[in-house]
Amino acid sequence: MRVKNPLTFAKSKLQYFFSGSRIIPYGGLMIPGEMLAAIGFDKKVNASCKPSKDYLNSEILKAMLIGILHGDADFAAIHETDDDAEFYCQAMRMRQMPSEATMRQRIIEIGSSLKYVIRQMSIDLLKTYDVEPSALENGYVPIDIDVSPFINEKCQKEGISMTYKRKDGYAPIFAYIGTEGYLLAMELRPGKQHCQSETPKFLREVIAAARQLTDKPLLIRLDSGNDASDNIGLCMEECLRGDRVHFIIKRNLRKESPEEWLNELREVCSNVKEERDGKKEYIGQTFRNVTYQVGNDEKGKPVRRTVGIRTIYDITERTCDHDGQVYVFPKIECDMYSVNVDFPDEEIIELYH
């Protein structure tokens, strides 16, 4: 029905009509529905469970996905579909929409049993649509891995504990590939779990997943929480086997003194920048030995290998502030990076950042 008196707004006449047509605010759900169909989502998810007259595992996961795509991961988000359940079922290729209680129960039953199935389908999705992660200008494909705490305070969910942010929650680890940052793998972890715990296993899985998407050299970037000989050794062994797996890992100085490093390197550093009076920056490289385990011998004793690792340093010494106020003791910042690539020192620092 045409409105007789159209509203005049900013010198334009807007005409409003009443309609009996079906209006779908989330019509875009048809796209992920078709994408899941293209990779055989239902068949792969349901392969390990018995057929059900009620709800298949694929339908439970799709119902959960609807809430996530709406920006709400709570089970109660399923009520968003109450007004037009038929559309949501058609868009996501589901027989029927489960209730909130059913979703909660079935998700608990499924648990982490489908973790690797879902991770592989994420890779299959990229391959199906011919997505290849882009490389950096130097030809290396970056893989960025880090723990990102989720804060979940004032709740009793399983796995909730104190994170390194000093707040209760989870500490999931994520791996992103390419300059675009495609999600390659992730793993939910209790908040109290140290970022390095089980990371070598996760790193192996990430490298294997990355090799399904690209055969270009990989550049793995890790922060100081993952400065461990296990990670360095894993990448070095991959290189020795012929796979081009390289790394930039920020060093954790632990009990090492920045002052001692500065005193040791000050005289040999050839790249010294003085941006202003009272501030000097020393950039260069040194080498250190790293020992890691490569396996066990016939008697079950660990076999270790020691390698020399190139270490880039970026040490800043401040003797006064911007206003010329002199410090009683110099302020020294020391950033160091373990690498197995031959890029220039400053390029490595920039690549880490």
DABEL-V372496 format. One record per backbone hydrogen bond with DSSP energy under -1.0 kcal/mol. CO is the residue of the C=O (numbers start at 1). NH is the residue of the N-H. If there is no record, write none. Layout:
BEGIN
co=CO nh=NH
co=CO nh=NH
END
This chain:
BEGIN
co=1 nh=18
co=7 nh=14
co=9 nh=12
co=12 nh=9
co=14 nh=7
co=16 nh=3
co=26 nh=29
co=27 nh=30
co=28 nh=31
co=29 nh=33
co=30 nh=34
co=31 nh=35
co=32 nh=36
co=33 nh=37
co=34 nh=38
co=36 nh=41
co=37 nh=40
co=40 nh=44
co=41 nh=45
co=42 nh=46
co=46 nh=49
co=56 nh=60
co=57 nh=61
co=58 nh=62
co=59 nh=63
co=60 nh=64
co=61 nh=65
co=62 nh=66
co=63 nh=67
co=64 nh=68
co=65 nh=69
co=66 nh=70
co=67 nh=72
co=68 nh=71
co=74 nh=77
co=75 nh=78
co=76 nh=79
co=77 nh=80
co=78 nh=81
co=79 nh=82
co=84 nh=88
co=85 nh=89
co=86 nh=90
co=87 nh=91
co=88 nh=92
co=89 nh=94
co=99 nh=103
co=100 nh=104
co=101 nh=105
co=102 nh=106
co=103 nh=107
co=104 nh=108
co=105 nh=109
co=106 nh=110
co=107 nh=111
co=110 nh=113
co=112 nh=115
co=114 nh=118
co=115 nh=119
co=116 nh=120
co=117 nh=121
co=118 nh=122
co=119 nh=123
co=120 nh=124
co=121 nh=125
co=122 nh=126
co=123 nh=127
co=124 nh=128
co=125 nh=129
co=126 nh=131
co=127 nh=130
co=134 nh=179
co=136 nh=139
co=140 nh=136
co=141 nh=219
co=142 nh=178
co=143 nh=221
co=144 nh=176
co=146 nh=174
co=150 nh=170
co=157 nh=160
co=159 nh=191
co=161 nh=169
co=163 nh=166
co=167 nh=163
co=168 nh=152
co=169 nh=161
co=170 nh=150
co=172 nh=148
co=173 nh=187
co=174 nh=146
co=175 nh=184
co=175 nh=185
co=176 nh=144
co=177 nh=182
co=182 nh=177
co=185 nh=175
co=187 nh=173
co=189 nh=171
co=190 nh=193
co=194 nh=197
co=196 nh=199
co=198 nh=202
co=199 nh=203
co=200 nh=204
co=201 nh=205
co=202 nh=206
co=203 nh=207
co=204 nh=208
co=205 nh=209
co=206 nh=210
co=207 nh=211
co=209 nh=212
co=210 nh=213
co=210 nh=214
co=217 nh=141
co=218 nh=246
co=219 nh=143
co=220 nh=248
co=221 nh=145
co=222 nh=250
co=223 nh=226
co=224 nh=227
co=226 nh=228
co=228 nh=232
co=229 nh=233
co=230 nh=234
co=231 nh=235
co=232 nh=236
co=233 nh=237
co=234 nh=238
co=235 nh=239
co=236 nh=240
co=237 nh=241
co=238 nh=243
co=239 nh=242
co=243 nh=245
co=244 nh=218
co=246 nh=220
co=247 nh=340
co=248 nh=222
co=249 nh=338
co=253 nh=256
co=257 nh=261
co=258 nh=262
co=259 nh=263
co=260 nh=264
co=261 nh=265
co=262 nh=266
co=265 nh=269
co=271 nh=283
co=273 nh=281
co=276 nh=279
co=278 nh=319
co=280 nh=317
co=281 nh=273
co=282 nh=315
co=284 nh=313
co=286 nh=311
co=288 nh=309
co=290 nh=307
co=292 nh=305
co=295 nh=303
co=297 nh=300
co=301 nh=297
co=303 nh=294
co=305 nh=292
co=307 nh=290
co=309 nh=288
co=310 nh=339
co=311 nh=286
co=312 nh=337
co=313 nh=284
co=314 nh=335
co=315 nh=282
co=316 nh=333
co=317 nh=280
co=318 nh=331
co=319 nh=327
co=321 nh=324
co=325 nh=321
co=331 nh=318
co=333 nh=316
co=335 nh=314
co=336 nh=251
co=337 nh=312
co=338 nh=249
co=344 nh=348
co=345 nh=349
co=346 nh=350
co=347 nh=351
co=348 nh=352
co=349 nh=353
END
